[in-house]
Amino acid sequence: MSSPETKSPVLILGAASDIGRAIARRYAETGRPLVLAARDPERLEPDAADLRLRFGVAVELRAFDVLDITGHPAFVNGLEPVPGTVVCTVGLLGDQAAAERDPAALELIVATNFTGPGVALGLLADRMAAAGGGTVIGIGSVAGDRGRASNYIYGAAKAGLAAFLSGLRNRLYAKEVHVVTVKPGFVRTRMTEGMALPALLTAEPDEVARAVMRAETRRQDVVYVRSVWRLVMAVIRMLPEPVFKRTRL
Ligand SMILES: NC(=O)c1ccc[n+]([C@@H]2O[C@H](COP(=O)([O-])OP(=O)(O)OC[C@H]3O[C@@H](n4cnc5c(N)ncnc54)[C@H](OP(=O)(O)O)[C@@H]3O)[C@@H](O)[C@H]2O)c1
């Protein structure tokens, strides 16, 4: 038997992402209605039709640009009913070298991975709190655990998101809003296309989807999709700075 919350809608921000599509499918399997939000929602029509047919769930499509932060209050307040779960899969790896030279490129990475998701998830969390509770899930990154030469601008933005989610979790704990930070490690998606990824450290989008659902059910706070990453990052974090700065990790 399902409680009212388990049948409340799941909102996915960045629903056209490879990880977002896998998450949508897993939630649809459980009978949860979906609100899929993306920059170009029309692209999601075939997915939505497939999910409705296959799992008999309601699927609503919404336009959402994470950079339009002044539009976020209207977007959030326009959601009826209030979602029981929101998962933000919006992200931009960007070009580290370009962002070192071009402040606008840096700003785009920070706004897409930190400012935009933070504003949207904060507003959604407050709406959930007013409605009696819910679950907020942000997709962070192990890149946020320690700044490395190869991707520290993306990493800094994801570190900012992780700190934001930690504070949100702390602020809304007593209001029944559960906040999860998911750190996927490498995932085989459009974002990592063409990269040589080590098999042991690389998850499929569906593994991320299962980790997201498990985290919601078990009320976990910070999740590494493959547990080996928790160990890898613990070792990397422990390296003293005089040693770490000489490495090429
Ligand atoms: N792949 C990995 O190895 C990996 C590892 C750690 C964390 N992550 C995180 O996982 C999440 C999903 O990434 P993915 O791997 O599935 O890659 P992806 O398919 O490239 O997904 C990124 C999504 O972000 C959306 N997006 C970018 N800018 C946006 C904007 N201004 N407004 C709204 N949406 C915007 C993109 O929308 P469009 O579809 O319109 O382009 C795309 O759907 C991201 O947060 C990423 O940082 C990925």
The ligand as an SDF file (V2000), in Angstrom:
LIG
                    3D

 48 52  0  0  0  0  0  0  0  0999 V2000
   28.4510   12.1970  -16.2750 N   0  0  0  0  0  0  0  0  0  0  0  0
   29.2400   12.2430  -15.2160 C   0  0  0  0  0  0  0  0  0  0  0  0
   30.3300   11.6280  -15.1630 O   0  0  0  0  0  0  0  0  0  0  0  0
   28.8140   13.0130  -14.0030 C   0  0  0  0  0  0  0  0  0  0  0  0
   29.5790   12.8790  -12.8410 C   0  0  0  0  0  0  0  0  0  0  0  0
   29.2350   13.5880  -11.7140 C   0  0  0  0  0  0  0  0  0  0  0  0
   28.1160   14.4040  -11.7210 C   0  0  0  0  0  0  0  0  0  0  0  0
   27.3760   14.5310  -12.8680 N   0  0  0  0  0  0  0  0  0  0  0  0
   26.2200   15.4220  -12.8130 C   0  0  0  0  0  0  0  0  0  0  0  0
   25.0680   14.7050  -13.1790 O   0  0  0  0  0  0  0  0  0  0  0  0
   24.0820   15.6340  -13.6930 C   0  0  0  0  0  0  0  0  0  0  0  0
   23.5370   15.0920  -15.0130 C   0  0  0  0  0  0  0  0  0  0  0  0
   24.5910   15.0610  -15.9860 O   0  0  0  0  0  0  0  0  0  0  0  0
   24.6740   13.9980  -17.1500 P   0  0  0  0  0  0  0  0  0  0  0  0
   25.9310   13.2510  -16.9550 O   0  0  0  0  0  0  0  0  0  0  0  0
   23.3870   13.2460  -17.2870 O   0  0  0  0  0  0  0  0  0  0  0  0
   24.9570   14.9350  -18.4070 O   0  0  0  0  0  0  0  0  0  0  0  0
   24.0100   15.6640  -19.4410 P   0  0  0  0  0  0  0  0  0  0  0  0
   23.1960   14.6690  -20.1770 O   0  0  0  0  0  0  0  0  0  0  0  0
   24.9170   16.5700  -20.1980 O   0  0  0  0  0  0  0  0  0  0  0  0
   23.0490   16.5340  -18.5030 O   0  0  0  0  0  0  0  0  0  0  0  0
   23.2170   17.8600  -18.1680 C   0  0  0  0  0  0  0  0  0  0  0  0
   21.8400   18.4800  -18.2340 C   0  0  0  0  0  0  0  0  0  0  0  0
   21.9090   19.8180  -17.7390 O   0  0  0  0  0  0  0  0  0  0  0  0
   21.0020   20.5610  -18.5280 C   0  0  0  0  0  0  0  0  0  0  0  0
   21.2800   21.9920  -18.5080 N   0  0  0  0  0  0  0  0  0  0  0  0
   22.4430   22.6220  -18.7920 C   0  0  0  0  0  0  0  0  0  0  0  0
   22.2640   23.9500  -18.7150 N   0  0  0  0  0  0  0  0  0  0  0  0
   20.9530   24.1390  -18.3740 C   0  0  0  0  0  0  0  0  0  0  0  0
   20.1520   25.2910  -18.1680 C   0  0  0  0  0  0  0  0  0  0  0  0
   20.6470   26.5310  -18.3000 N   0  0  0  0  0  0  0  0  0  0  0  0
   18.8570   25.1230  -17.7780 N   0  0  0  0  0  0  0  0  0  0  0  0
   18.3380   23.8840  -17.6550 C   0  0  0  0  0  0  0  0  0  0  0  0
   19.0270   22.7580  -17.8930 N   0  0  0  0  0  0  0  0  0  0  0  0
   20.3280   22.8910  -18.2380 C   0  0  0  0  0  0  0  0  0  0  0  0
   21.1960   20.0360  -19.9410 C   0  0  0  0  0  0  0  0  0  0  0  0
   20.0650   20.4250  -20.6840 O   0  0  0  0  0  0  0  0  0  0  0  0
   19.8900   20.1360  -22.2720 P   0  0  0  0  0  0  0  0  0  0  0  0
   19.4430   18.7080  -22.3310 O   0  0  0  0  0  0  0  0  0  0  0  0
   18.8780   21.1290  -22.6850 O   0  0  0  0  0  0  0  0  0  0  0  0
   21.2580   20.3530  -22.8910 O   0  0  0  0  0  0  0  0  0  0  0  0
   21.2990   18.5390  -19.6750 C   0  0  0  0  0  0  0  0  0  0  0  0
   20.0330   17.9330  -19.7350 O   0  0  0  0  0  0  0  0  0  0  0  0
   24.8200   16.9690  -13.8140 C   0  0  0  0  0  0  0  0  0  0  0  0
   24.5240   17.7530  -12.6870 O   0  0  0  0  0  0  0  0  0  0  0  0
   26.2760   16.5730  -13.7860 C   0  0  0  0  0  0  0  0  0  0  0  0
   27.0890   17.6270  -13.3230 O   0  0  0  0  0  0  0  0  0  0  0  0
   27.6990   13.8450  -13.9960 C   0  0  0  0  0  0  0  0  0  0  0  0
  1  2  1  0
  2  3  2  0
  2  4  1  0
  4  5  1  0
  4 48  2  0
  5  6  2  0
  6  7  1  0
  7  8  2  0
  8  9  1  0
  8 48  1  0
  9 10  1  0
  9 46  1  0
 10 11  1  0
 11 12  1  0
 11 44  1  0
 12 13  1  0
 13 14  1  0
 14 15  2  0
 14 16  1  0
 14 17  1  0
 17 18  1  0
 18 19  2  0
 18 20  1  0
 18 21  1  0
 21 22  1  0
 22 23  1  0
 23 24  1  0
 23 42  1  0
 24 25  1  0
 25 26  1  0
 25 36  1  0
 26 27  1  0
 26 35  1  0
 27 28  2  0
 28 29  1  0
 29 30  1  0
 29 35  2  0
 30 31  1  0
 30 32  2  0
 32 33  1  0
 33 34  2  0
 34 35  1  0
 36 37  1  0
 36 42  1  0
 37 38  1  0
 38 39  2  0
 38 40  1  0
 38 41  1  0
 42 43  1  0
 44 45  1  0
 44 46  1  0
 46 47  1  0
M  CHG  2   8   1  16  -1
M  END
$$$$
